[in-house]
Amino acid sequence: MADDQQLPSEQKAASSTTTSSSVKDTPLGPADAAHPGIMTLLYKGFFDWFKTKKAKAAIVAFLLITVTMGGIFQFQHDTIKAISLSEAIAGGGSSGGGGGKDPFAKFTDQTGKAPLSGNSQAGAAASAQKVVIADKNVFQIVAVVSWTDEADSTRHTNQPDTFEIQVTSPDGRTSKGSAPNEHGKEGVVEVVLARNITQEVLNNKDLKKKTQDMTWTGDWNITVACTNAGAQTPIYGPDPIHLRDQADPGNAWKLDVNWTFKGQP
């Protein structure tokens, strides 16, 4: 009976061992297998698609479009023209002032001049000079007045003279300047009056002939005045009330008027 009772116990142990081994060696079923990664699926799907004729046709079309667009962009880059600021102001670009090309592109800058002279006393009214400019397309004028002050007299120092010049164009534009001479040196005052003739012509719709601008053609008024004539002052001894000063009545001067215009080639 003891043996009969022990057998079930041994059978039970054997059965337990068999069951454990069976669980360990049995392969996992489809439901228990790990799911494949998303990259693996994409990788497999791409290569499956790559083997089809549609894939090859799409790749060829993409390459052709890429090459074509690159050629178009390069052509546009090569055909873009860089313009200067002056060309943009003159209307050379699409957004330039006035619009249109420079009407004086083939013209040359030419010059004219008129020498004048006179004499001005200190504090006297300005000496008016009329300069007639017959040239068309004038865009700049330079007026220079010069004078030579007297030398120092005996035991005296000649103080500087101061001259003023004013230039007025036919259309009323004005510029002026003033300066004294340095002791013992020639005095010079220069005045420049200039305009952007290209921009003005392009913006003037009333001009019938854009290359025959008469704006600065005609009478120019130039005035010269000696605003202060320095006296001869004594070198030695005090002279608080200037009893020993030698008055300077004024000075002779020269006036050079130079202008620049657009001349036909």
C-alpha positions as CSV (number, residue, x, y, z in Angstrom):
1,M,0.0,0.0,0.0
2,A,2.9,2.3,0.7
3,D,4.2,1.7,-2.7
4,D,0.8,2.3,-4.3
5,Q,0.5,5.6,-2.5
6,Q,4.0,6.7,-3.5
7,L,3.5,6.1,-7.2
8,P,1.0,8.9,-7.7
9,S,3.5,11.2,-6.0
10,E,6.3,10.2,-8.3
11,Q,4.0,10.4,-11.3
12,K,3.0,13.8,-10.1
13,A,6.6,14.9,-10.0
14,A,7.3,13.5,-13.4
15,S,4.1,15.1,-14.8
16,S,5.3,18.4,-13.3
17,T,8.7,18.0,-15.0
18,T,7.2,17.1,-18.3
19,T,4.8,20.1,-18.2
20,S,7.7,22.5,-17.4
21,S,9.8,21.2,-20.2
22,S,6.9,21.4,-22.6
23,V,6.3,25.0,-21.7
24,K,9.9,26.0,-22.2
25,D,10.4,24.3,-25.5
26,T,7.2,25.1,-27.2
27,P,7.7,28.0,-29.8
28,L,5.6,31.2,-29.6
29,G,2.6,31.5,-31.8
30,P,1.8,34.3,-34.2
31,A,-0.2,36.2,-31.6
32,D,2.7,36.2,-29.2
33,A,5.4,37.3,-31.7
34,A,6.8,40.9,-31.5
35,H,5.3,43.4,-34.0
36,P,7.8,44.6,-36.7
37,G,9.1,48.3,-36.3
38,I,7.6,51.2,-38.4
39,M,11.0,51.8,-40.1
40,T,11.1,48.2,-41.2
41,L,7.7,48.4,-42.8
42,L,8.5,51.7,-44.5
43,Y,11.8,50.3,-45.8
44,K,10.1,47.1,-47.2
45,G,7.3,49.2,-48.7
46,F,9.7,51.5,-50.4
47,F,11.7,48.8,-52.0
48,D,8.6,47.0,-53.1
49,W,7.4,50.2,-54.7
50,F,10.8,50.9,-56.2
51,K,10.6,47.7,-58.2
52,T,7.5,48.8,-60.1
53,K,7.5,50.6,-63.5
54,K,5.6,53.6,-62.0
55,A,8.3,54.2,-59.5
56,K,11.0,54.4,-62.2
57,A,8.9,56.7,-64.3
58,A,8.3,59.0,-61.3
59,I,12.0,59.2,-60.5
60,V,12.9,60.1,-64.1
61,A,10.2,62.8,-64.2
62,F,11.5,64.3,-60.9
63,L,15.1,64.4,-62.2
64,L,14.0,66.1,-65.4
65,I,12.0,68.7,-63.5
66,T,14.9,69.4,-61.2
67,V,17.3,69.9,-64.1
68,T,14.9,72.2,-66.0
69,M,14.2,74.4,-62.9
70,G,17.9,74.7,-62.2
71,G,18.4,75.9,-65.8
72,I,15.6,78.5,-65.6
73,F,17.0,79.9,-62.3
74,Q,20.5,80.2,-63.8
75,F,19.2,81.9,-66.9
76,Q,17.3,84.5,-64.8
77,H,20.4,85.1,-62.7
78,D,22.6,85.7,-65.7
79,T,20.1,88.1,-67.4
80,I,19.6,90.3,-64.3
81,K,21.4,93.7,-64.9
82,A,22.9,95.5,-61.9
83,I,22.3,99.3,-62.2
84,S,24.0,102.1,-60.4
85,L,22.3,104.6,-58.1
86,S,22.5,107.3,-60.7
87,E,20.8,105.1,-63.3
88,A,18.1,104.2,-60.8
89,I,17.5,107.9,-60.1
90,A,17.4,108.7,-63.8
91,G,14.9,106.0,-64.5
92,G,17.1,103.2,-65.7
93,G,15.4,100.7,-63.4
94,S,11.7,99.8,-63.2
95,S,11.3,102.0,-60.1
96,G,13.6,104.9,-61.1
97,G,12.4,108.4,-60.8
98,G,10.7,109.8,-63.8
99,G,10.8,106.5,-65.8
100,G,12.6,105.9,-69.0
101,K,16.2,105.9,-70.2
102,D,18.7,108.7,-69.8
103,P,18.0,111.0,-72.8
104,F,21.6,112.3,-72.5
105,A,23.3,108.9,-72.6
106,K,25.1,109.6,-75.8
107,F,25.8,113.3,-75.1
108,T,29.1,114.7,-73.8
109,D,29.8,117.2,-71.1
110,Q,30.9,120.4,-72.6
111,T,31.9,123.7,-71.0
112,G,31.7,127.5,-71.5
113,K,33.1,130.4,-69.7
114,A,32.8,134.2,-69.3
115,P,35.6,136.3,-67.6
116,L,34.5,139.5,-65.9
117,S,36.1,142.2,-63.6
118,G,35.1,145.1,-61.4
119,N,35.8,147.1,-58.3
120,S,33.8,147.2,-55.1
121,Q,34.0,149.6,-52.2
122,A,33.5,148.5,-48.7
123,G,29.8,148.6,-47.7
124,A,28.7,149.7,-51.1
125,A,25.8,148.1,-52.9
126,A,26.6,144.9,-54.6
127,S,27.8,145.1,-58.2
128,A,25.4,143.2,-60.4
129,Q,26.7,141.3,-63.4
130,K,24.6,139.7,-66.1
131,V,26.0,136.7,-67.8
132,V,24.1,135.4,-70.9
133,I,24.4,131.7,-71.5
134,A,23.1,130.6,-74.9
135,D,23.9,126.9,-74.5
136,K,21.1,124.4,-73.9
137,N,21.1,121.6,-71.4
138,V,23.1,123.5,-68.8
139,F,23.3,121.6,-65.5
140,Q,26.1,123.3,-63.5
141,I,27.6,126.7,-63.1
142,V,30.7,127.6,-61.1
143,A,31.4,131.3,-60.3
144,V,34.7,132.3,-58.7
145,V,35.5,135.8,-57.5
146,S,39.2,136.6,-56.6
147,W,41.0,139.7,-55.4
148,T,44.5,140.7,-54.2
149,D,44.6,142.9,-51.1
150,E,47.0,145.7,-50.8
151,A,50.4,145.1,-49.2
152,D,51.3,146.3,-45.7
153,S,52.2,149.9,-45.6
154,T,55.1,151.3,-43.5
155,R,54.7,150.3,-39.8
156,H,51.2,149.0,-40.6
157,T,49.5,145.7,-41.2
158,N,46.8,145.4,-43.8
159,Q,43.8,143.6,-42.4
160,P,41.9,141.2,-44.7
161,D,39.0,142.1,-47.0
162,T,35.8,140.1,-47.1
163,F,33.9,139.5,-50.4
164,E,30.5,138.0,-51.0
165,I,29.1,136.5,-54.3
166,Q,25.6,135.5,-55.2
167,V,24.5,133.5,-58.3
168,T,20.9,133.4,-59.5
169,S,19.8,131.1,-62.3
170,P,17.2,132.0,-65.0
171,D,14.6,130.0,-63.1
172,G,15.3,131.7,-59.8
173,R,17.6,129.2,-58.0
174,T,20.2,131.0,-55.9
175,S,23.5,130.1,-54.2
176,K,26.0,132.4,-52.4
177,G,29.2,132.4,-50.5
178,S,31.5,134.7,-48.5
179,A,35.1,134.6,-47.2
180,P,38.0,136.9,-46.3
181,N,41.4,136.6,-47.7
182,E,44.4,135.4,-45.6
183,H,46.9,138.1,-44.8
184,G,49.2,138.6,-47.7
185,K,47.4,136.1,-49.9
186,E,44.9,136.2,-52.7
187,G,41.2,136.0,-51.7
188,V,38.9,133.5,-53.4
189,V,35.2,132.8,-53.0
190,E,33.7,130.0,-55.1
191,V,29.9,129.3,-55.6
192,V,28.5,126.2,-57.3
193,L,24.9,125.8,-58.6
194,A,24.0,122.4,-60.0
195,R,21.0,120.3,-60.8
196,N,20.1,116.7,-61.9
197,I,19.1,117.6,-65.5
198,T,18.3,114.0,-66.4
199,Q,15.8,113.6,-63.6
200,E,14.2,117.0,-64.3
201,V,13.9,116.3,-68.0
202,L,12.4,112.9,-67.5
203,N,9.9,114.3,-65.0
204,N,8.9,117.2,-67.3
205,K,6.1,115.9,-69.5
206,D,5.7,119.3,-71.2
207,L,9.0,119.2,-73.0
208,K,8.6,118.4,-76.6
209,K,12.3,117.8,-77.2
210,K,13.8,116.3,-74.1
211,T,17.4,116.9,-75.3
212,Q,16.8,120.7,-75.7
213,D,16.2,121.8,-72.2
214,M,16.2,125.6,-71.9
215,T,15.7,125.8,-68.1
216,W,19.1,127.3,-67.5
217,T,19.6,128.9,-70.9
218,G,19.4,132.7,-70.7
219,D,20.3,135.5,-68.3
220,W,22.2,134.7,-65.1
221,N,22.5,137.4,-62.4
222,I,25.7,137.4,-60.4
223,T,26.4,140.0,-57.7
224,V,29.7,140.8,-56.1
225,A,30.1,142.8,-52.9
226,C,33.0,143.9,-50.6
227,T,31.3,143.5,-47.2
228,N,34.4,144.5,-45.3
229,A,37.6,146.2,-46.3
230,G,40.2,145.7,-43.6
231,A,42.2,148.9,-42.7
232,Q,45.9,149.3,-42.3
233,T,46.5,149.1,-38.6
234,P,49.7,150.3,-36.8
235,I,52.2,147.8,-35.7
236,Y,53.7,149.8,-32.8
237,G,52.1,151.6,-29.9
238,P,48.5,151.5,-28.6
239,D,45.8,153.0,-30.8
240,P,42.5,152.4,-28.9
241,I,40.4,154.7,-31.0
242,H,42.2,153.9,-34.3
243,L,43.5,157.3,-35.0
244,R,46.4,156.0,-36.9
245,D,44.5,153.5,-39.0
246,Q,44.7,153.9,-42.8
247,A,41.3,153.2,-44.3
248,D,41.0,150.7,-47.1
249,P,38.3,151.9,-49.6
250,G,37.8,148.6,-51.3
251,N,39.3,146.3,-53.8
252,A,39.4,145.3,-57.4
253,W,38.2,141.8,-58.3
254,K,38.0,139.3,-61.1
255,L,35.0,137.0,-61.7
256,D,35.3,133.8,-63.7
257,V,32.0,132.1,-64.6
258,N,32.2,128.6,-65.9
259,W,29.3,126.4,-66.9
260,T,28.8,122.8,-68.0
261,F,26.1,121.5,-70.4
262,K,25.1,118.4,-72.3
263,G,26.3,118.8,-75.8
264,Q,25.2,116.6,-78.7
265,P,27.9,114.2,-79.9
